[in-house]
Amino acid sequence: MLNPDFPETQLKISRIICDDQVSEARGKPALQALLRKCPQDQLLDAASARFKTPGLRDLSHSAPYFHTGQFDTLEAVLAFYAKASGLKRLGMLRNGAGEIGRITIIPADFSPLAAFLRSLNEDYS
């Protein structure tokens, strides 16, 4: 389902993925005709793994975090996920993936978890 807050962006991405699906079906006219319709559920499957998620190595060297740079510390990121998880469980998080509601971290977990993430840094000295 499209996010009503970003309809133009999602339509562009949908068209790109649809065009890719159609071109991958070269030489199969019936399949190309079917794909031209590009149902949203099929586009979602086709979009999986198209965007590279960064790894965790050297994570603490890449602040600020998130695509907007809105968080300066790993602890702030963890607090965001803890809050989002609670909102998802209460049914108050729009467009949140179901998995986010299964995150169960509490403020006491933030510091040790952030320390673990920092331990994944390369030793450059």
N, C-alpha and C positions, 0 to 999 in steps of 0.2 A: 504494500500500500504506500502510495506517495505521501510524503510529509507535506501537509498544506502550507507550512511556513517557507518551504523552498521548492515550489512547484517548477519553476523555470530550470533550476539547476538539475533537478531530478529528471526532468523531461530530456534535457541534453544528454545526461548520462544514459538514460534509457535508450535514446536513439543510437548512441555510439555502440552500446552493447548489442542492440538489435541488429545494427548494420554488420557487426562482427559475426554474429550468429548466422546471418543470411550469407555472408561471403564464405564462411566455413562450409556451407552446404553446396558449394559450387558443383555443377553437374547433376544436381538432384532437384529439378524444377518443382516437384510437388512439395518437398521439404522446404525449399526457399519460399514458396507461396505461404505455407503454414507459418514459418518464422516471421514473415513480414508483419503478421498480426501482433507478434511479440507480447503474449500475455504476461502480466506483471509477475506472476509466480515463476514463470520460466526465466524471466530476466533476473530475478533475485538469485536463482541457482547459478545462472551464467556469470553473475557479478562476484560470486564467491572467489576469494583469493586473487582478485584483480588488483588489490591495493596492498602494498607491502607494509606490514606492521614492523616497526623497529624492534630490534632485539633488546635484551636487558643489559648486555655488556656495556660498561662505561655509561650507564644511565645517568648517574649523578653528575657527569660532565656535560650533560645536554640541557641543563636548565636554561631558560624557563620552560615549563612543561605545558603540554597540550598544544594544539595547532594555533591557539590564540596567544600562547605564552602567559596565560592567566595565573599560573601557579609557580612560585619561586622555589618551593621546597618539595621534597618527596613526601614529607609529612602532610603538607597541604593537599597533595594529590590523593593520599590515602584518606584524608578526612572527607574529601569530595566523594570518593567512592563509597565510603561508609554512609554518608548522608543520602546519596542516590539510591543505595541499596535499601535503606529504610523507607524512602519514599516509594520505591517500586513495590515493596511488600505491602504498603498501605494503599496501593492502587493510585498513587498521586504522581507518578512519573510517566509523562506522556512520551511515547516512542522509545522507551527504554527496553533493551533486550531482556528477555526473561531471565537470563543467567545472572544479570546484575542483582536481582533480588535474592540470590543465594549467597552473596558475599556477606560474611559475618565477621567483620573486624570491628573492634571497639577502640576507643582512644588509647587505651593501655597498649594496644598492639602496634600503634603507629611507629614509635621510636625503634623497637626491635626489628620490625619489618623494613623500615627505611635503612637501618644499619646493615641488614642482610643485602638489600639491593646495592648499597654502596660497596659491599665486599666483592661485588662482581666487576669492579673497576680493574682495569689493567694497571700494573705497577710500572710506571714509566721511569722510575728513578734508577 
